């Protein structure tokens, strides 16, 4: 089915920019939760280290948010060509 077929292709639910904004909000929420958790800890650097670790953890966990998934068939090169686009007669650099 596809662009010119019987069925229309599904619209992209979340754009990359929207996904990055959601990722930023999740990091800020993780930072705020970390600040709340260290209220009773008397260690000097805990008020910075714990929120930073939580925000970094959310950053790592949400790394692929907004990027196409290869198991759904959305995987493309940066030029827009499909990964399995190996037509005969085309050179590697074309």
C-alpha positions as CSV (number, residue, x, y, z in Angstrom):
1,X,0.0,0.0,0.0
2,X,1.9,3.2,0.4
3,X,2.0,6.7,-1.1
4,X,0.3,5.9,-4.4
5,X,-1.5,2.7,-3.3
6,X,-5.0,2.0,-2.1
7,X,-4.4,2.9,1.6
8,X,-2.7,6.1,2.7
9,X,0.4,5.9,4.8
10,X,0.0,6.7,8.5
11,X,0.8,10.2,9.6
12,X,3.8,10.7,11.9
13,X,2.3,10.9,15.4
14,X,5.1,12.9,17.0
15,X,7.6,15.1,15.2
16,X,11.2,15.1,16.2
17,X,10.9,18.6,17.7
18,X,7.9,17.7,19.7
19,X,9.7,14.6,21.0
20,X,12.7,16.6,22.1
21,X,10.4,19.0,24.0
22,X,8.8,16.1,25.8
23,X,12.3,14.8,26.5
24,X,13.3,18.1,28.0
25,X,10.1,18.2,30.2
26,X,10.8,14.7,31.4
27,X,14.4,15.7,32.3
28,X,13.1,18.7,34.3
29,X,10.6,16.5,36.1
30,X,13.4,14.1,37.0
31,X,15.5,17.0,38.3
32,X,12.6,18.2,40.4
33,X,12.0,14.7,41.8
34,X,15.7,14.5,42.6
35,X,15.6,17.8,44.5
36,X,12.6,16.6,46.5
37,X,14.4,13.3,47.4
38,X,17.5,15.1,48.8
39,X,15.6,17.3,51.3
40,X,16.5,15.1,54.3
41,X,20.1,14.1,53.1
42,X,22.8,16.1,55.0
43,X,25.5,15.5,52.4
44,X,26.8,18.7,50.8
45,X,26.9,17.6,47.1
46,X,23.7,15.5,47.3
47,X,21.5,18.5,46.4
48,X,23.3,18.6,43.0
49,X,24.4,15.1,42.3
50,X,21.2,13.2,42.9
51,X,19.0,15.4,40.6
52,X,21.8,15.4,37.9
53,X,22.0,11.6,38.0
54,X,18.2,11.3,37.7
55,X,18.1,13.8,34.8
56,X,21.0,12.1,33.0
57,X,19.2,8.7,33.4
58,X,16.0,10.1,31.8
59,X,18.2,11.6,29.0
60,X,19.7,8.1,28.3
61,X,16.4,6.3,28.6
62,X,14.6,8.6,26.2
63,X,17.4,8.7,23.7
64,X,15.4,7.2,20.8
65,X,12.2,9.2,21.5
66,X,10.9,10.7,18.2
67,X,13.2,8.6,15.9
68,X,11.8,6.1,13.4
69,X,11.7,2.5,14.5
70,X,13.3,0.0,12.1
71,X,10.9,-2.8,13.1
72,X,7.9,-0.8,11.7
73,X,9.5,-0.2,8.3
74,X,10.2,3.5,8.8
75,X,14.0,3.1,8.7
76,X,15.5,5.5,6.2
77,X,18.9,7.0,5.4
78,X,19.4,10.6,6.1
79,X,18.9,11.3,2.4
80,X,15.5,9.8,2.4
81,X,16.3,6.6,0.6
82,X,15.1,3.4,2.0
83,X,17.7,1.1,3.4
84,X,16.7,-1.7,1.0
85,X,16.9,0.5,-2.0
86,X,19.4,-1.5,-4.0
87,X,18.4,-0.9,-7.6
88,X,20.6,-2.6,-10.2
89,X,22.8,-0.3,-12.3
90,X,23.2,2.4,-9.7
91,X,26.7,3.2,-8.4
92,X,27.4,3.4,-4.7
93,X,28.0,7.1,-4.7
94,X,24.9,8.1,-6.8
